[in-house]
Amino acid sequence: MTVSISRQHWQALLSELEEARRQRHLLTYRALIERLALPSPAMQTLTAALEHLAALDAQAERPLRSALVISQGASRLPRTGFFDCVTRLGRFNGASDGVAAASWHAGEVARVFEFSYPDDI
């Protein structure tokens, strides 16, 4: 199944992530889906969009903005699929849970907070 996101939702996603970056806070998947009012299948659409953005950021050698989106569970980490994606992109190598993942994620979030992204994406 191919999942795509509308240009309007894509721009809104980028805006929400930029606002989170400026305010130095994280967003949950659920909160982002609600803010963007994504149509069904909302989680698959958001996941595909975040993975696409991660690929764009990695290709441009930028910190991965998709790291700002986390699960609302106790771990406060992104879902396992995020770590699968960043492993495919060559940014992380390890288990998607545990100390290595938490440490890498914290470092990536810090880099995102410090980076100024161009407006042209």
N, C-alpha and C positions, 0 to 999 in steps of 0.2 A: 504494500500500500504506500503510495506517495502522499506525503503530507506537505502542504505549503501554507505560507502565511501571507496575508494581504499586505500591500505596501503600507497601508494605514496602520495595521497592527505592528509591522516591523518598525516603523518610525516611532510608534508609541513605546515599543519594547526598548529601543535605544534611548529614548527620553527617560524612561523609568530607571534604566541602569545608570545613566549619567547622573540623574538626581540622587540615586543611592550612593554613587561614587562621591559626589560633592558633599553629601551629608555624612559620609563614612559609615554607612550602615548596610546590612544585608537584607535581602528580600526572600520570603519563602515562595516556593513554587505556587502554592495556593493563593497567596496574596497577589502575586503577579498575574495569575490567570484571572482573578477577579478584577484587578485594576485595568487590565487590557480588554476585559469582556470577550475573551477568546471563545469562538464557537467550538462545538464538539467536532472532533475529539481534541479537547483543549490541552490535555497533558501531552499528547503526542505532538501537537502543533508547537507547543512551547519547547518541548525537548528538541525537536528538529531545528527550530529557530536558534536555540542556544548552542546547539552543536555546530550549526552553520556559522554563527558569530565566532565561536571558538576557533574554527578553521580559518576564518578571515583574520582574526587577531594573531593567530600563530603564524600565518603566512607573512604578515606584516611585522613579525617579531615584536608584538606588543603583549603586555599582560592580558590574560583572558578575562574579559568582563563577565563571562558566564559564571565565573567563580563567585560572584556576588549573590547567586541564587542558591538557596539551601533548603533542606527538608525542615519541616517544623518539629521533627522528632528530637529526642534527647541529644543526638550526636551533633546537631547544628552544622552538619556537613552536607554537601550536595549528594544527590542520589548516586548509586553505584554506576549508572550509565555515564555520568559526568566523568568519573575516573577512567572508565573504559575509553571514552572519547579522548581525554587528554593523554592517555597512554598511546592511542593510535596516532596522535599528533606529535608524539615524542617529547612531551612536556613532563610526564610523570611515569615512574616505573615502580610499581609495588602493589600491595593489597589495597583495595578500595575502602577498607576500614582499618582502624587502628592508628597508632602513633604516626607512622610515616605519612598516611593520607592526611591526617589532621595537621601535621607540621607543614607539609607541602601546601595545603589549602590556605593556612594562615599566612604563609609567605606570599602566595599568589594574591590573596586579598590585599595585603599591605602594598604590593606593587601596583595593583589596580588603583588603590586610593591615591597613590602618588603620581600616577601617569595622567597626562592630558591627551585625550583622544581627539583626533580630527573630526570635523563635522561632516565630512564628505562620504560617510558610509551609508 
